[in-house]
Amino acid sequence: MEGQDTEHRPIRVLHLSDIHCGHPFVQAHITAAFDVAHRGPWNAIVVSGDFSQRAREREFRRARELLDAFRDIAPVLTVPGNHDTAWWHAPFGVGDASRLHVGYRHWIDDQLEPSLHLPGLSIVGLNSAQGLLPPTLTWYPRDWRVKGGLTDSQLTDATRRMAESPRGDLRLLVVHHNVVRGRLSKRWGMARPQSTLDRIAAMNLDVVCTGHDHEERVEVVERRTGRFLLSAANTLSRRMRGRRPSALNVIEATPSTVTVSAWTFRDGAFTPGPMTASIPRRSPD
């Protein structure tokens, strides 16, 4: 009976983003996030970047302490954010690009684009935070150091890794930068946003987890190449956009349905909010 209960239990993933250890850090938000985590069970926890504020060692040290505590609860997958990227080591490609993520690699994860495979669940991470390297550059100086980007080779590799996951797995892609245009910011997170979005939608996945834009967002994204459920988590720092409350997202999958819900911070706790979206479970390949 116990094995049958486990087999039919929904897959649950906790999605956090933009902790920003440093000046914007808010202990109350982290404490409340741990309260949610301890109320699991969770199959996995994903954190979609911006662990630090200035890519400083003391900020990464603090973030590592938090991650170790989350790892005591469930397996964790992370990707770097633009605030975790020491862009000054290779501005416009001039310098030592191998040092862009030296702090992140040492304190958070040596892998910038990890994969996590668990029973019924496959998660693929991509590094969209590439400082001032060509994949992120546009003609607008306002975008420099902030905009993300993915190369064709990265997207091809992610497509391959996603296709290699077991039939019927819930499939998640995790990137830092928002893949749809922000409602409040009015800004795309990625350079080449339309073509990147089409490539992602074609991966035959279920959910795309993002951060960066500091606005919670849950919706079904329809493209000519496919569709997916968007899980855009708000920041856990004090840098919320539009004076919105901090938020984290909860992903749940039954054999027939995938649902993402935004939980907002009010009165010292994260509780389910009005923002939720669902899609039918993707057919096995």
RODRENMAR-425177 format. One record per residue (C-alpha): residue in one letter; x, y, z. Coordinates in steps of 0.05 Angstrom, whole numbers, plus 5000, padded with zeros to 4 digits. Last residue first. Layout:
# residues N
aXYZ/...
# end
This chain:
# residues 285
d514252184468/p509452134527/s503452614522/r504353264560/r499953334622/p494053784609/i495354504626/s494354914689/a494855624713/t494755974781/m494956694807/p489956824863/g494956704919/p497056094958/t500456305023/f507456525039/a507956765111/g509657365154/d503057735148/r503057685072/f508057375024/t505057114959/w504456394934/a504256344858/s501055704831/v503355254775/t499154654753/v500654044710/t494853574696/s493352844677/p498252394716/t498552924771/a503553494769/e504654054820/i509054664814/v509155164871/n511655864860/l514856394905/a512657104919/s514857764949/p509258274953/r508158764895/r510759464904/g511159534828/r517259084823/m519858724884/r526958904905/r526458734979/s529158034967/l525357384956/t524357584883/n518257384842/a517956714808/a516256614735/s513155924725/l510855884652/l506955284628/f508955044559/r506855074486/g509354854418/t512755094356/r507555614334/r507855884405/e502955854464/v505156034534/v500555814590/e500856274650/v503956414718/r507557064733/e510857334796/e514557994783/h521858104799/d523958064725/h529957614739/g526456954752/t524956364707/c522055654709/v519555354643/v514454794652/d512054204610/l517254044557/n516953854484/m523254244467/a519654644412/a517255174462/i524455324479/r526555424407/d520555874394/l522156294456/t529356374434/s527156594365/q522557114395/p527257364449/r533557484408/a536857804471/m533257534531/g529657844590/w524458214549/r522358874579/k515559204592/s517859254665/l510759174692/r508158634646/g514958334631/r516058054562/v516657304561/v522956874570/n524857194637/h532157114651/h534656594701/v533655934664/v530555284688/l527254784640/l522454274670/r520053604643/l515053164680/d517352474659/g512852064613/r518351754572/p525051804607/s529452424594/e533852394532/a529452884494/m530653414547/r538153314543/r538053384468/t533654004469/a538254304522/d544254174478/t540954494418/l538955104459/q546055184485/s548955094415/d544155624387/t546556104440/l542456354499/g542157074522/g540957504583/k540158254588/v542458614651/r549958754641/w548259174579/d540859274566/r540760014580/p546460094530/y541459914474/w544359614410/t543658914439/l548658444472/t547057814510/p549957284463/p556057724450/l558957704520/l557358274568/g555357844627/q553357144606/a547257014650/s542856554607/n545955924636/l541255334623/g538554824672/v534954174654/i530053834702/s527353124693/l521952844739/g518352174743/p523551874790/l529152384794/h533852664740/l537253334752/s541153674697/p546254224708/e547954824664/l552855254704/q555954654738/d560954824793/d555154984839/i553955514892/w560455714927/h566155584879/r562355594814/y558456214833/g564656574854/v568456404790/h562556554746/l565457074698/r572556834710/s572956384648/a571256994606/d578257274616/g578857944581/v575458274522/g568857934505/f564758574508/p566958654581/a570758024603/h572658034677/w567858614690/w561858154679/a562657814746/t556257424740/d552057264802/h547857894792/n546357644721/g543557004749/p546656314756/v542755654753/t540655214810/l537854514821/v536254264891/p534553564917/a529953594977/i529753815051/d537053785071/r538554105004/f534554715027/a539254795086/d545354725042/l542355254996/l541555745053/e548855655075/r551055725003/a547256384996/r551056655057/r557756455027/f555756744960/e554357414992/r560857405030/e564657244966/r561757824927/a557757734862/r554658424873/q547558244895/s548257494906/f543856884896/d541257174831/g539056524798/s533156064784/v532755664848/v529554984839/i527154524895/a525753794881/n520953214895/w517753624951/p514053355012/g513153875035/r511454315096/h518854425110/a519554785044/v513755255060/d516855435128/f523555515093/a520456025046/a517656395107/t524656445138/i527356675071/h522157225065/a523257445137/q530857475126/v530257995071/f536558095028/p536858744988/h543658955018/g547258285006/c544257604989/h539957734929/i534857154937/d532757224864/s528656594853/l524656034885/h520855454853/l518354874897/v517054244857/r511553744871/i510153094835/p503252854856/r502852204897/h500251614857/e506751204860/t508051394932/d501251154954/q502150504915/g508850384949/e505650485017/m500050005000/
# end
